[in-house]
């Protein structure tokens, strides 16, 4: 590993992050809500620390290697979570313990959407803005943004991009230069954000709410400026607009780029992962709607309320956005747990969604089918295919390894939660929500995480970062081979 290259990049990234404190500071000055000083102070601290890291090695031009990329990304998300908590912890308008501020920051940056705050409607405007901004920046990944806008990361930038981008296959570049690839992704991301904000505004949201919810819809993050989340607006039209944009953001952004470049819908129509994802959405929606209709007959609910709640909650969970319009956790029978499992599957690879990713589930399914065929034909050579393309054994092995690590980490974190006094439903759902970067859970944390202690919140921070970086990016740092020359 090259410490000087790592130090240089970390320093620059911290200085870049310091700039993101200025927009909420400006919002605070305009709103006169008394939080501006905390944002300016945080910006100055991050700029100073980043500068101190960068100055001694500013002349270094070593290329980032694979190990350097993983270390920078892992350390930056950990440091970023702590740095993002500073303005929340330093401000005195709404006193917050540092653990709560850290939880909120990590939840925002990882686009999880779990919150330890209550009374959102009465919070200072700048804090509401800051939470939404954290999710928007974390959605496409601050590392990918840095690769897009900083020429100095053009050399070795691929290592950061590979460590950051979610999904089982990380080597495909949309353009010859990795910086151009990152820029293309961010242009699409920004364009979708603007379109979503305009659609919300046209549907009846105020300008501020429209922009804020566009931030977290496109990021599939789920933070809201209201305690009632999307239910605050009580509008089926707004919910259906959210459904459309949540699905778009849960699809592979490479497909959006190819469709735009070719001026054709063929990349979407021919993608097996997209077809599988939409099929799962349709099937789960039918199940949830059927369950609610049966429940409705016994509780005299209105049909026009049932259908859009069913569609909205299924899409919100499946894309790991985490918006809510109804008390899903009191829905009958297996429906709340079904929603949680759909979130664990998550969206498509190379999207802003969390979860295992549909591509991995599809590969596991195809591999399982191949093993059954091998029982009948032991000598047969049966390739695993996605569409017409065979998948390499290396990718299949990696998917199985990821799945095994995911299950093991899930068990360990759940046992840790149980040891801290949480009940089984709360512990299970909280860990599932954290690793999938979902936000909503069941049991004592169905509404928010304000009622649990510091220990479970710190465990959730670990789960959220592990889920955002897809486990291996952090686990590789704990292997002796990583540090061996």
N, C-alpha and C positions, 0 to 999 in steps of 0.2 A: 504493500500500500504506500502511497505517496502523501505523507502528512501535509506537505506544503500546498499541494494541489487541493486537498480536502479543505484545509484552512482557508485558502483563497476563495473557494466557491462558497463555503459556509458564511464567510464574512460578507460577500456580495449579496447573498440571498437574505441575510439579516437586514442589510441596509435597504434592500428592495422592500422587505416586509415593513420596515419602519415607515415607508411612504404611505402604506395602507391605513395608517392611523390618522392621516390628515383629513380624508373625507368625513369620518364621523366627528372629528374635532370641528370641522366647518359646520356640520349639521348642528352640533351642540351650541356653537356661537350664534347661529341664526335663531335657534329655538330658545336660547338663553336658559338651558336646563341645568347648568352648573356642573357639567361633566367634562367640559373642554380641557381643563387643566390636566386631567388624568390621561387623555389621549395625547396631548402635546408632550407631556413628560415621558410617556411610554415611547413615543416616536424618537425623542432625543436619546433615551437610553439605548434603544435598539440600534440607532444610527451610530452611537459611540462604540458600543460593543462590536458591531459589525466592522466599523472602521479599524478598531484595534486588532481585530483578527486579520483584516485584509492588508493593512499597510506593510507589515514586516515581510509579506510574501507576494507583494503586488507585481514583482518582476518575474515571478515563477511562471513558466509556460509548459509545465509538465502536462501530459495528456491524462485525463481521467481513465482509469482502468475499471474493469467490472467491479472489483472489490471496492474501489473508491466510490463508485456510483451508489452501491447499496449502502455503504456507510453514511454518505452524505444525505441520502434520502431518509434513511431511518433516523439519524440524529436530528435532521432538520425538522421532521414531524414531531419528534419529542420536544425539541427546543421551542418549536413554533407553538405547540400547545401551551407551554408554560408562558411564552412571551405574549400570546394572545390573551392570556388571563390577566395580565398586568393592569390594563385600564379598568377592568371590572373590579379587580381587587383594590385598586388605588382610589377609585371614586368613592365619595362619601354620601351621595344622594340616596343610594339604595345599598346599605351596608351588606357586603357579601364576604363570607369566609373564603380563604384562599382555595380550599378544596372545591367549593361550589363554583368559584370563578374558573378554576382549572377544568372542572367538569363541563361547564358551559362552553369554554373555548375549544376543548378537544371535540366535544359533540358537534360544534359548529364546523370546524375545519375538516372533520372526517365526514361531514354531511349526514351524521346520524340523526340529529334532531331531537334526542332526549334532552330534557331540560330539568334543572333544579330550581328554576324560578317560578314564582306564582304572581298573579296580579299583573300580567303583561300589559293589559290595557292602560294601566296607570304608570308604567315605566317611563323614564325620560326618553324622548324621541331619539336621541343620539345612541342610546344603548340598544333600542329596537333596531335602528339602522345597522349598528355594528354587528349584531348577531346575524342579520340577514347577509351582510357583506362577507362575514367569515364563511358562511356556507357557499356563497357564490364563488369565492376565490378557491375554496377547497374542492368544489365540484369537478372542475377540469384538472385541478391540481396545480398548486403554486409552482411546483418544479417544472411542469410543462410550460407554464407561463414564462418562467425564467429562461428556459431554453429558447422560447420564442422571441423574447425581447432583448436578450443579452448576447451580443456577438461573442463575448469572451467565453461563453459556454458552448460555442459552436464546436470547438475541439473537445471531444470526449462527451459531448452532450447526449449522445446516444445511450450512454450508461445510465444517466439520470432518467432519461425517457423510459428505458426498459424497466428500471426499478420502480418507476412511478405508475406506469400504465396498467390498469386492471385487465386481467384475462389470461388464459392459458398460453396464448401465442403472442409473443412480444417483439418479434423481429421484423414484422412487415412495416415498411415505410411507405407513406402515401406519395411522398415526393423524394427526389434524390438527396436533398439536404434535410437533416433532421430538424434544423431550426425552421425550415419552411413547412415541414409536417406539423410542428407544434403551432405555428402561426395559423395554418389552415384549420386546425381543430378549434383554436380560440376564436377565429372569425365566425365559424359555424355556431359556436357557443354564444358569442355576443349577438349574432343575428337572431338566434332563437329567443334570447332573453328580451330583446327589443320587441319582437313579434308577440311574445307572450304578454308583456306589459301592456302593449297597445290593445290586445284582445281583452284583457282584464278590465282595462279602463273603459273600453267600449261597452262591456257587459254591466258596468255600474259601480265598479270599485273606484274609490278616490285615487288621485294620482300617486300619493305616497304608498298606499296599500298595494296598488297595482305593480309598482316597481319592486317593492319589497317582496311580494309573493312571486313575482316573475323570477327574482334572484333564486329563491329556494325551490321553485318548481323545476326550473331548468337544471339546477344542481341536484335534483331529487333529494333535497335535504329535509324539508318539512317544518323548519322553524316558521312561526307565524308571529304577527304583531298583536294577536289576540289570544286570550286563554281558550276560546272556543274553536281555535284554528279556522279552517275553512267553513265550519258550521256557523261562524259569526255572521257571514254574509247571507245565509239562508236563501241561496239562489241556485237552482238546478243548472242554469246556463253557465254560471261561473264554475260550478263543479265539472261540467262537461268540457269546458275550455281547459281546466286543469288536467282532466283525464287525457285529452289529446296531447298536451305538451309533456306530461309525465311519460307517456308511452314513447313519444319521439326521443326524449332524453335517455330513456332506458334502452334504446337501440344502439347498435354499434355505430359510433361516429365516423368510422371509416366508410360505412355504407352511405351516410349522408354526403360525405365528400365525393365519393365516386358517382353518386346520383347527380350531384350538382355539376361535376366536371363533364359528365357525359350527356347532361340534360335528358336523363332517362330514368324511369322507375325500375328498370331491369335489375340493378344491384339489390334493391329491396325485395323484389318479387322472387329472385332466385336464391335468396339466402336461407339455408335450412334452420339456422339458429333463430332468425326472425319469425319464420313460420311456426317453429316450435313454441316460441315465447307467446305469440298471439293465440295459438291453440290452447295453451295452458290458461291464459287469461280468460278465454271464452268458456272453457270447461269449469273453471273455478267460479266464475261469475254465475253460471247456471246453477251450480251447487249452492252457492250462498243465497242467490235469489230464491231458489226453491225452499231452502230452510227458513228464510225470512217470511215467505208467503204462508208457510205452514204456521209459523209463529204468529203472523199477522191475523190469521183466522181466529186464533185463540185470544188475541189481545186487541182486536179492533183497530189495527193500524191502517193507514190509508195506502192504497197501492201506489199512488204517485210519489209518495215518500219512500217507499220500499225499493223501487227499481233503481233510482239514482243513488241512494245510499249504498246499495249492493255493488253497483258498477264502480262507484268512486272508491269505496274501501278496498275492493279487490285490486284495482289498479294502483292505489296508493301504497298498499303493502307489497304487491308484486314488484313494483319499481323501487322499493325501499325508500319512498319519499316520506311516508309517515304522517301526512295530513289526516285529520279526522273530521267527520261531519256528524257522527253519531257515537253513542256509547257502545262501540263494537264489543267491548269486554263483557257486556251483559247479554250479548246475543246468545241464542239457544244452542244446546248440544255441542257439536264439535267445531262450530264456525270460528270462534276466536283462535283456536289452535291451528285450524286450517289456514287462516290468514297468516299466522306466524310462520308456518312451514313454507308457504308460498314466498314469504320474504327471505327465508333462508336460501331458497333457490335463487332469487334475485333476478336482475335484468341480464342483458346481453354483455358479452365481453367488449372492452374498449368503450364502455358507456360511463355515465356518471353514477349508475346504480351500484349498490353493494351486493352482498350475498355470494353464494358459490359461483354464480353465473350459469346461464342456460347452456352455454357451450360445454362446460364441464359435465353438467348433468346429462347432456345428450351423448357425450363421449362415454361416460360411465354406462349409460343404457346400451349403447352399441357394443361396448366391450363385454357387458354381461350377456348380451345375445350371442356374441361370438363364442364365449366360453360354453354356453349351452350347446351350440352346434358342434363344438369340438368333442363333447361327450359322445355324440353320435358318429362324428367323422374325425377320429383322433389325429390322422395324418394330413388332414386338409390344411391348405394355406388360405386362411380367410382374413383378408384385410378389413380393418375398420375404416369406413368411409363416411365423410361428411359431404353430402351431395354426390358428385362424381369423383371427388378427390380422396385418395387414401391418406390416412393420418399416420404419421411416423410413430413407431413404437416408443421413441423418446418422449413425444408429447403425451402419449397414453400413460406411460410410467409416471410422468410429472403430475398428471391429473390425479392418478391414484395416490401418489405421495401427498399431494395437497389435500385430498379428501381425508386421508388417514390423519394428517397433522391437524386438520380442522376439527375432526371428531375428538381427538385426544385433547386438544386445547379446550374444546367446549366442555368436556368432562371435568378437567382440572379446574377451570374457572367456576363451573357450577358448584363443585365440591367446596371451593373456597368461599363462595357466596353462602352456601349452607352453613359452613363453619362460622360465618359472621352473624348468623341468627336469622337469615331470611328463610321464609317457608319455601317449599319445593316449587310451587307454581311461580312465585316471584323470582326465585333464583334461576329456574329454567328459562323463563321468558326474558329476563333481563340479559342473560348471557347470549341467548339467541338474537335478541334485538341488537346488542352491542356488536357482536361479530358480523352480523349482516348489515350493520350501519343503518338500522331501521328507525329506531326512536321509541315508538309506542311498545308497550309490553302488557303483561297481565298481572293480576294479584295486587300487591301493595304499590306497584309502580305503574299501574295502568294509566293514570292521568299524568303523573310526573314523578321525578326522583327526589322531590323536596323532603319526603318523609323518611328516607333511609340515611344511614350514618356515613361518615367519611370513608370507612373501609370499603363498603360496596361501591361507592362512587369512584374510588381509585382503581378498583378492579375493573369497573366499567370503562375507565379511561384506557386501561391496557387492552381490553377487548375491542374498543372502538379503533384504536391505532392499529392493532393486529389485523382487524377486518379491513381497514382502509388500505393497508400495505400488503394485504393478502398473505399474511403470516410469515412466509419464507423470507421476505425482505428483512424482517427483524430476527427471525430464528437463526439465519445464517451467521449473524454476528456472534452467536454463542457457540459456534463450532470451532474446535482447535484448528481445523484446516483453513479457516478464513484468516487467521492471524499468523499462520505458518508462512515463512518466506518461500 
